Amino acid sequence: MESGFGSDFGSDFGSGGGGGGGKLDPGLIMEQVKVQIAVANAQELLQRMTDKCFRKCIGKPGGALDNSEQKCIAMCMDRYMDSWNTVSRAYNSRLQRERANM
């Protein structure tokens, strides 16, 4: 992950591609950081969901999933995503309230 992060900045800013005359554009840098954070969060979500649902639903790994394993994984992933979204909304709401009180 870190090598990709560094190479993104090197390719965009080494030639002055982001700003005029070789200046770094703080807005562009922030946008790239936000994108990198979003990608890392999505990767973490997928990895955790895969680990938890695999452990819960797959008794004996084989060459293919049977019907009950497929249903279990689908339901597990749905519940995990619903939970993730609920927690994310609550967290964002709390952040907004705290920022408003500053």
Distance bins in CASP14 RR format, pairs under 12 A and 6 or more apart:
PFRMAT RR
TARGET T0000
AUTHOR 0000-0000-0000
RMODE 2
METHOD distances of the structure
MODEL  1
1 7 0 0 0 0 0 1 0 0 0 0 0
1 8 0 0 0 0 0 1 0 0 0 0 0
1 36 0 0 0 0 1 0 0 0 0 0 0
1 37 0 0 0 0 0 1 0 0 0 0 0
1 39 0 0 0 0 1 0 0 0 0 0 0
1 40 1 0 0 1 0 0 0 0 0 0 0
1 41 0 0 0 0 0 1 0 0 0 0 0
1 43 1 0 0 1 0 0 0 0 0 0 0
1 44 0 0 0 0 0 1 0 0 0 0 0
1 47 0 0 0 0 0 1 0 0 0 0 0
2 8 0 0 0 0 0 1 0 0 0 0 0
2 9 0 0 0 0 0 1 0 0 0 0 0
2 36 0 0 0 0 0 1 0 0 0 0 0
2 40 0 0 0 0 0 1 0 0 0 0 0
3 9 0 0 0 0 0 1 0 0 0 0 0
3 10 0 0 0 0 0 1 0 0 0 0 0
4 10 0 0 0 0 1 0 0 0 0 0 0
4 11 0 0 0 0 1 0 0 0 0 0 0
4 12 0 0 0 0 0 1 0 0 0 0 0
4 32 0 0 0 0 0 1 0 0 0 0 0
4 35 0 0 0 0 0 1 0 0 0 0 0
4 36 0 0 0 0 1 0 0 0 0 0 0
4 39 0 0 0 0 1 0 0 0 0 0 0
4 40 0 0 0 0 0 1 0 0 0 0 0
5 11 0 0 0 0 0 1 0 0 0 0 0
5 12 0 0 0 0 0 1 0 0 0 0 0
5 29 0 0 0 0 0 1 0 0 0 0 0
5 32 0 0 0 0 1 0 0 0 0 0 0
5 33 0 0 0 0 1 0 0 0 0 0 0
5 35 0 0 0 0 0 1 0 0 0 0 0
5 36 1 0 1 0 0 0 0 0 0 0 0
5 37 0 0 0 0 0 1 0 0 0 0 0
5 39 0 0 0 0 1 0 0 0 0 0 0
5 40 0 0 0 0 1 0 0 0 0 0 0
6 12 0 0 0 0 1 0 0 0 0 0 0
6 13 0 0 0 0 0 1 0 0 0 0 0
6 14 0 0 0 0 0 1 0 0 0 0 0
6 29 0 0 0 0 0 1 0 0 0 0 0
6 32 0 0 0 0 0 1 0 0 0 0 0
6 33 0 0 0 0 0 1 0 0 0 0 0
6 36 0 0 0 0 1 0 0 0 0 0 0
7 13 0 0 0 0 0 1 0 0 0 0 0
7 14 0 0 0 0 0 1 0 0 0 0 0
7 32 0 0 0 0 0 1 0 0 0 0 0
7 36 0 0 0 0 0 1 0 0 0 0 0
8 14 0 0 0 0 0 1 0 0 0 0 0
8 18 0 0 0 0 0 1 0 0 0 0 0
8 28 0 0 0 0 0 1 0 0 0 0 0
8 29 0 0 0 0 0 1 0 0 0 0 0
8 31 0 0 0 0 0 1 0 0 0 0 0
8 32 1 0 0 1 0 0 0 0 0 0 0
8 33 0 0 0 0 1 0 0 0 0 0 0
8 35 0 0 0 0 1 0 0 0 0 0 0
8 36 1 0 0 1 0 0 0 0 0 0 0
8 39 0 0 0 0 0 1 0 0 0 0 0
9 15 0 0 0 0 0 1 0 0 0 0 0
9 16 0 0 0 0 0 1 0 0 0 0 0
9 17 0 0 0 0 0 1 0 0 0 0 0
9 18 0 0 0 0 0 1 0 0 0 0 0
9 24 0 0 0 0 1 0 0 0 0 0 0
9 25 0 0 0 0 0 1 0 0 0 0 0
9 28 0 0 0 0 0 1 0 0 0 0 0
9 29 1 0 0 1 0 0 0 0 0 0 0
9 31 0 0 0 0 0 1 0 0 0 0 0
9 32 1 0 0 1 0 0 0 0 0 0 0
9 33 0 0 0 0 1 0 0 0 0 0 0
9 35 0 0 0 0 0 1 0 0 0 0 0
9 36 0 0 0 0 1 0 0 0 0 0 0
10 16 0 0 0 0 1 0 0 0 0 0 0
10 17 0 0 0 0 0 1 0 0 0 0 0
10 18 0 0 0 0 0 1 0 0 0 0 0
10 24 0 0 0 0 0 1 0 0 0 0 0
10 29 0 0 0 0 0 1 0 0 0 0 0
10 32 0 0 0 0 0 1 0 0 0 0 0
11 17 0 0 0 0 1 0 0 0 0 0 0
11 18 0 0 0 0 0 1 0 0 0 0 0
11 32 0 0 0 0 0 1 0 0 0 0 0
12 18 1 0 1 0 0 0 0 0 0 0 0
12 19 0 0 0 0 1 0 0 0 0 0 0
12 22 0 0 0 0 0 1 0 0 0 0 0
12 24 0 0 0 0 1 0 0 0 0 0 0
12 25 0 0 0 0 1 0 0 0 0 0 0
12 28 1 0 0 1 0 0 0 0 0 0 0
12 29 0 0 0 0 1 0 0 0 0 0 0
12 31 0 0 0 0 0 1 0 0 0 0 0
12 32 1 0 0 1 0 0 0 0 0 0 0
12 33 0 0 0 0 0 1 0 0 0 0 0
12 35 0 0 0 0 0 1 0 0 0 0 0
13 19 0 0 0 0 1 0 0 0 0 0 0
13 20 0 0 0 0 0 1 0 0 0 0 0
13 21 0 0 0 0 0 1 0 0 0 0 0
13 22 1 0 0 1 0 0 0 0 0 0 0
13 23 0 0 0 0 1 0 0 0 0 0 0
13 24 1 0 1 0 0 0 0 0 0 0 0
13 25 0 0 0 0 1 0 0 0 0 0 0
13 26 0 0 0 0 0 1 0 0 0 0 0
13 28 0 0 0 0 1 0 0 0 0 0 0
13 29 0 0 0 0 1 0 0 0 0 0 0
13 32 0 0 0 0 1 0 0 0 0 0 0
14 21 0 0 0 0 0 1 0 0 0 0 0
14 22 1 0 0 1 0 0 0 0 0 0 0
14 23 0 0 0 0 0 1 0 0 0 0 0
14 24 0 0 0 0 1 0 0 0 0 0 0
15 21 0 0 0 0 0 1 0 0 0 0 0
15 22 0 0 0 0 1 0 0 0 0 0 0
16 22 1 0 1 0 0 0 0 0 0 0 0
16 23 1 0 0 1 0 0 0 0 0 0 0
16 24 0 0 0 0 1 0 0 0 0 0 0
16 25 0 0 0 0 1 0 0 0 0 0 0
16 28 0 0 0 0 0 1 0 0 0 0 0
17 23 0 0 0 0 0 1 0 0 0 0 0
17 24 0 0 0 0 1 0 0 0 0 0 0
17 25 0 0 0 0 1 0 0 0 0 0 0
17 28 0 0 0 0 1 0 0 0 0 0 0
18 24 1 0 0 1 0 0 0 0 0 0 0
18 25 1 0 1 0 0 0 0 0 0 0 0
18 26 0 0 0 0 0 1 0 0 0 0 0
18 27 0 0 0 0 1 0 0 0 0 0 0
18 28 1 0 1 0 0 0 0 0 0 0 0
18 29 0 0 0 0 1 0 0 0 0 0 0
18 31 0 0 0 0 0 1 0 0 0 0 0
18 32 0 0 0 0 1 0 0 0 0 0 0
19 25 1 0 1 0 0 0 0 0 0 0 0
19 26 0 0 0 0 0 1 0 0 0 0 0
19 27 0 0 0 0 1 0 0 0 0 0 0
19 28 1 0 0 1 0 0 0 0 0 0 0
19 29 0 0 0 0 0 1 0 0 0 0 0
20 28 0 0 0 0 0 1 0 0 0 0 0
22 28 0 0 0 0 0 1 0 0 0 0 0
23 29 0 0 0 0 0 1 0 0 0 0 0
24 30 0 0 0 0 0 1 0 0 0 0 0
24 32 0 0 0 0 0 1 0 0 0 0 0
25 31 0 0 0 0 1 0 0 0 0 0 0
25 32 0 0 0 0 1 0 0 0 0 0 0
26 32 0 0 0 0 0 1 0 0 0 0 0
26 33 0 0 0 0 0 1 0 0 0 0 0
27 33 0 0 0 0 1 0 0 0 0 0 0
27 34 0 0 0 0 1 0 0 0 0 0 0
28 34 0 0 0 0 0 1 0 0 0 0 0
28 35 0 0 0 0 0 1 0 0 0 0 0
29 35 0 0 0 0 0 1 0 0 0 0 0
29 36 0 0 0 0 0 1 0 0 0 0 0
30 36 0 0 0 0 0 1 0 0 0 0 0
30 37 0 0 0 0 0 1 0 0 0 0 0
31 37 0 0 0 0 0 1 0 0 0 0 0
31 38 0 0 0 0 0 1 0 0 0 0 0
32 38 0 0 0 0 0 1 0 0 0 0 0
32 39 0 0 0 0 0 1 0 0 0 0 0
33 39 0 0 0 0 0 1 0 0 0 0 0
33 40 0 0 0 0 0 1 0 0 0 0 0
34 40 0 0 0 0 0 1 0 0 0 0 0
34 41 0 0 0 0 0 1 0 0 0 0 0
35 41 0 0 0 0 0 1 0 0 0 0 0
35 42 0 0 0 0 0 1 0 0 0 0 0
36 42 0 0 0 0 0 1 0 0 0 0 0
36 43 0 0 0 0 0 1 0 0 0 0 0
37 43 0 0 0 0 0 1 0 0 0 0 0
37 44 0 0 0 0 0 1 0 0 0 0 0
38 44 0 0 0 0 0 1 0 0 0 0 0
38 45 0 0 0 0 0 1 0 0 0 0 0
38 88 0 0 0 0 0 1 0 0 0 0 0
39 45 0 0 0 0 0 1 0 0 0 0 0
39 46 0 0 0 0 0 1 0 0 0 0 0
40 46 0 0 0 0 0 1 0 0 0 0 0
40 47 0 0 0 0 0 1 0 0 0 0 0
41 47 0 0 0 0 0 1 0 0 0 0 0
41 48 0 0 0 0 0 1 0 0 0 0 0
41 84 0 0 0 0 1 0 0 0 0 0 0
41 88 0 0 0 0 1 0 0 0 0 0 0
41 91 0 0 0 0 0 1 0 0 0 0 0
42 48 0 0 0 0 0 1 0 0 0 0 0
42 49 0 0 0 0 0 1 0 0 0 0 0
42 81 0 0 0 0 0 1 0 0 0 0 0
42 84 0 0 0 0 0 1 0 0 0 0 0
42 88 0 0 0 0 0 1 0 0 0 0 0
43 49 0 0 0 0 0 1 0 0 0 0 0
43 50 0 0 0 0 0 1 0 0 0 0 0
44 50 0 0 0 0 0 1 0 0 0 0 0
44 51 0 0 0 0 0 1 0 0 0 0 0
44 84 0 0 0 0 0 1 0 0 0 0 0
45 51 0 0 0 0 0 1 0 0 0 0 0
45 52 0 0 0 0 0 1 0 0 0 0 0
45 53 0 0 0 0 0 1 0 0 0 0 0
45 77 0 0 0 0 0 1 0 0 0 0 0
45 80 0 0 0 0 1 0 0 0 0 0 0
45 81 0 0 0 0 1 0 0 0 0 0 0
45 83 0 0 0 0 0 1 0 0 0 0 0
45 84 1 0 0 1 0 0 0 0 0 0 0
45 85 0 0 0 0 0 1 0 0 0 0 0
45 87 0 0 0 0 0 1 0 0 0 0 0
45 88 0 0 0 0 1 0 0 0 0 0 0
46 52 0 0 0 0 0 1 0 0 0 0 0
46 53 0 0 0 0 0 1 0 0 0 0 0
46 54 0 0 0 0 0 1 0 0 0 0 0
46 77 0 0 0 0 1 0 0 0 0 0 0
46 80 0 0 0 0 0 1 0 0 0 0 0
46 81 0 0 0 0 0 1 0 0 0 0 0
46 84 0 0 0 0 0 1 0 0 0 0 0
47 53 0 0 0 0 0 1 0 0 0 0 0
47 54 0 0 0 0 0 1 0 0 0 0 0
47 80 0 0 0 0 0 1 0 0 0 0 0
48 54 0 0 0 0 0 1 0 0 0 0 0
48 55 0 0 0 0 0 1 0 0 0 0 0
48 76 0 0 0 0 0 1 0 0 0 0 0
48 77 0 0 0 0 0 1 0 0 0 0 0
48 80 1 0 0 1 0 0 0 0 0 0 0
48 81 0 0 0 0 0 1 0 0 0 0 0
48 83 0 0 0 0 0 1 0 0 0 0 0
48 84 0 0 0 0 1 0 0 0 0 0 0
49 55 0 0 0 0 0 1 0 0 0 0 0
49 56 0 0 0 0 0 1 0 0 0 0 0
49 57 0 0 0 0 0 1 0 0 0 0 0
49 73 0 0 0 0 1 0 0 0 0 0 0
49 74 0 0 0 0 0 1 0 0 0 0 0
49 76 1 0 0 1 0 0 0 0 0 0 0
49 77 1 0 1 0 0 0 0 0 0 0 0
49 78 0 0 0 0 0 1 0 0 0 0 0
49 79 0 0 0 0 1 0 0 0 0 0 0
49 80 1 0 1 0 0 0 0 0 0 0 0
49 81 1 0 0 1 0 0 0 0 0 0 0
49 82 0 0 0 0 0 1 0 0 0 0 0
49 83 0 0 0 0 1 0 0 0 0 0 0
49 84 1 0 0 1 0 0 0 0 0 0 0
50 56 0 0 0 0 0 1 0 0 0 0 0
50 57 0 0 0 0 0 1 0 0 0 0 0
50 58 0 0 0 0 0 1 0 0 0 0 0
50 73 0 0 0 0 1 0 0 0 0 0 0
50 76 0 0 0 0 1 0 0 0 0 0 0
50 77 0 0 0 0 1 0 0 0 0 0 0
50 80 0 0 0 0 1 0 0 0 0 0 0
51 57 0 0 0 0 0 1 0 0 0 0 0
51 58 0 0 0 0 0 1 0 0 0 0 0
51 76 0 0 0 0 0 1 0 0 0 0 0
51 77 0 0 0 0 0 1 0 0 0 0 0
51 80 0 0 0 0 0 1 0 0 0 0 0
52 58 0 0 0 0 0 1 0 0 0 0 0
52 72 0 0 0 0 0 1 0 0 0 0 0
52 73 0 0 0 0 0 1 0 0 0 0 0
52 76 1 0 0 1 0 0 0 0 0 0 0
52 77 0 0 0 0 1 0 0 0 0 0 0
52 79 0 0 0 0 1 0 0 0 0 0 0
52 80 1 0 0 1 0 0 0 0 0 0 0
52 81 0 0 0 0 0 1 0 0 0 0 0
52 83 0 0 0 0 0 1 0 0 0 0 0
52 84 0 0 0 0 0 1 0 0 0 0 0
53 59 0 0 0 0 0 1 0 0 0 0 0
53 65 0 0 0 0 0 1 0 0 0 0 0
53 69 0 0 0 0 1 0 0 0 0 0 0
53 70 0 0 0 0 0 1 0 0 0 0 0
53 71 0 0 0 0 0 1 0 0 0 0 0
53 72 1 0 0 1 0 0 0 0 0 0 0
53 73 1 0 1 0 0 0 0 0 0 0 0
53 74 0 0 0 0 1 0 0 0 0 0 0
53 75 0 0 0 0 1 0 0 0 0 0 0
53 76 1 1 0 0 0 0 0 0 0 0 0
53 77 1 0 1 0 0 0 0 0 0 0 0
53 78 0 0 0 0 1 0 0 0 0 0 0
53 79 0 0 0 0 1 0 0 0 0 0 0
53 80 1 0 0 1 0 0 0 0 0 0 0
53 81 0 0 0 0 0 1 0 0 0 0 0
54 61 0 0 0 0 1 0 0 0 0 0 0
54 62 0 0 0 0 0 1 0 0 0 0 0
54 65 0 0 0 0 0 1 0 0 0 0 0
54 69 0 0 0 0 1 0 0 0 0 0 0
54 72 0 0 0 0 0 1 0 0 0 0 0
54 73 1 0 0 1 0 0 0 0 0 0 0
54 76 0 0 0 0 1 0 0 0 0 0 0
54 77 0 0 0 0 0 1 0 0 0 0 0
54 80 0 0 0 0 0 1 0 0 0 0 0
55 61 0 0 0 0 0 1 0 0 0 0 0
55 72 0 0 0 0 0 1 0 0 0 0 0
55 73 0 0 0 0 0 1 0 0 0 0 0
55 76 0 0 0 0 1 0 0 0 0 0 0
56 69 0 0 0 0 0 1 0 0 0 0 0
56 72 1 0 0 1 0 0 0 0 0 0 0
56 73 0 0 0 0 1 0 0 0 0 0 0
56 75 0 0 0 0 1 0 0 0 0 0 0
56 76 1 0 1 0 0 0 0 0 0 0 0
56 77 0 0 0 0 0 1 0 0 0 0 0
56 79 0 0 0 0 0 1 0 0 0 0 0
56 80 0 0 0 0 1 0 0 0 0 0 0
57 65 0 0 0 0 1 0 0 0 0 0 0
57 66 0 0 0 0 0 1 0 0 0 0 0
57 67 0 0 0 0 0 1 0 0 0 0 0
57 68 0 0 0 0 1 0 0 0 0 0 0
57 69 1 0 1 0 0 0 0 0 0 0 0
57 70 0 0 0 0 1 0 0 0 0 0 0
57 71 0 0 0 0 1 0 0 0 0 0 0
57 72 1 1 0 0 0 0 0 0 0 0 0
57 73 1 0 1 0 0 0 0 0 0 0 0
57 74 0 0 0 0 1 0 0 0 0 0 0
57 75 0 0 0 0 1 0 0 0 0 0 0
57 76 1 0 1 0 0 0 0 0 0 0 0
57 77 0 0 0 0 1 0 0 0 0 0 0
57 79 0 0 0 0 0 1 0 0 0 0 0
57 80 0 0 0 0 0 1 0 0 0 0 0
58 64 0 0 0 0 0 1 0 0 0 0 0
58 65 1 0 0 1 0 0 0 0 0 0 0
58 66 0 0 0 0 1 0 0 0 0 0 0
58 68 0 0 0 0 0 1 0 0 0 0 0
58 69 1 0 1 0 0 0 0 0 0 0 0
58 70 0 0 0 0 0 1 0 0 0 0 0
58 72 0 0 0 0 1 0 0 0 0 0 0
58 73 1 0 0 1 0 0 0 0 0 0 0
58 76 0 0 0 0 0 1 0 0 0 0 0
59 65 0 0 0 0 0 1 0 0 0 0 0
59 66 0 0 0 0 0 1 0 0 0 0 0
59 68 0 0 0 0 0 1 0 0 0 0 0
59 69 1 0 0 1 0 0 0 0 0 0 0
59 72 0 0 0 0 1 0 0 0 0 0 0
59 73 0 0 0 0 0 1 0 0 0 0 0
60 66 0 0 0 0 0 1 0 0 0 0 0
60 69 0 0 0 0 1 0 0 0 0 0 0
61 69 0 0 0 0 1 0 0 0 0 0 0
62 69 0 0 0 0 1 0 0 0 0 0 0
63 69 0 0 0 0 0 1 0 0 0 0 0
64 70 0 0 0 0 1 0 0 0 0 0 0
65 71 0 0 0 0 1 0 0 0 0 0 0
65 72 0 0 0 0 1 0 0 0 0 0 0
65 73 1 0 0 1 0 0 0 0 0 0 0
65 74 0 0 0 0 0 1 0 0 0 0 0
66 72 0 0 0 0 1 0 0 0 0 0 0
66 73 0 0 0 0 0 1 0 0 0 0 0
67 73 0 0 0 0 0 1 0 0 0 0 0
67 74 0 0 0 0 0 1 0 0 0 0 0
68 74 0 0 0 0 0 1 0 0 0 0 0
68 75 0 0 0 0 0 1 0 0 0 0 0
69 75 0 0 0 0 0 1 0 0 0 0 0
69 76 0 0 0 0 0 1 0 0 0 0 0
70 76 0 0 0 0 0 1 0 0 0 0 0
70 77 0 0 0 0 0 1 0 0 0 0 0
71 77 0 0 0 0 0 1 0 0 0 0 0
71 78 0 0 0 0 0 1 0 0 0 0 0
72 78 0 0 0 0 0 1 0 0 0 0 0
72 79 0 0 0 0 0 1 0 0 0 0 0
73 79 0 0 0 0 0 1 0 0 0 0 0
73 80 0 0 0 0 0 1 0 0 0 0 0
74 80 0 0 0 0 0 1 0 0 0 0 0
74 81 0 0 0 0 0 1 0 0 0 0 0
75 81 0 0 0 0 0 1 0 0 0 0 0
75 82 0 0 0 0 0 1 0 0 0 0 0
76 82 0 0 0 0 0 1 0 0 0 0 0
76 83 0 0 0 0 0 1 0 0 0 0 0
77 83 0 0 0 0 0 1 0 0 0 0 0
77 84 0 0 0 0 0 1 0 0 0 0 0
78 84 0 0 0 0 0 1 0 0 0 0 0
78 85 0 0 0 0 0 1 0 0 0 0 0
79 85 0 0 0 0 0 1 0 0 0 0 0
79 86 0 0 0 0 0 1 0 0 0 0 0
80 86 0 0 0 0 0 1 0 0 0 0 0
80 87 0 0 0 0 0 1 0 0 0 0 0
81 87 0 0 0 0 0 1 0 0 0 0 0
81 88 0 0 0 0 0 1 0 0 0 0 0
82 88 0 0 0 0 0 1 0 0 0 0 0
82 89 0 0 0 0 0 1 0 0 0 0 0
83 89 0 0 0 0 0 1 0 0 0 0 0
83 90 0 0 0 0 0 1 0 0 0 0 0
84 90 0 0 0 0 0 1 0 0 0 0 0
84 91 0 0 0 0 0 1 0 0 0 0 0
85 91 0 0 0 0 0 1 0 0 0 0 0
85 92 0 0 0 0 0 1 0 0 0 0 0
86 92 0 0 0 0 0 1 0 0 0 0 0
86 93 0 0 0 0 0 1 0 0 0 0 0
87 93 0 0 0 0 0 1 0 0 0 0 0
87 94 0 0 0 0 0 1 0 0 0 0 0
88 94 0 0 0 0 0 1 0 0 0 0 0
88 95 0 0 0 0 0 1 0 0 0 0 0
89 95 0 0 0 0 0 1 0 0 0 0 0
89 96 0 0 0 0 0 1 0 0 0 0 0
90 96 0 0 0 0 0 1 0 0 0 0 0
90 97 0 0 0 0 0 1 0 0 0 0 0
91 97 0 0 0 0 0 1 0 0 0 0 0
91 98 0 0 0 0 0 1 0 0 0 0 0
92 98 0 0 0 0 0 1 0 0 0 0 0
92 99 0 0 0 0 0 1 0 0 0 0 0
93 99 0 0 0 0 0 1 0 0 0 0 0
93 100 0 0 0 0 0 1 0 0 0 0 0
94 100 0 0 0 0 0 1 0 0 0 0 0
94 101 0 0 0 0 0 1 0 0 0 0 0
95 101 0 0 0 0 0 1 0 0 0 0 0
95 102 0 0 0 0 0 1 0 0 0 0 0
96 102 0 0 0 0 0 1 0 0 0 0 0
END
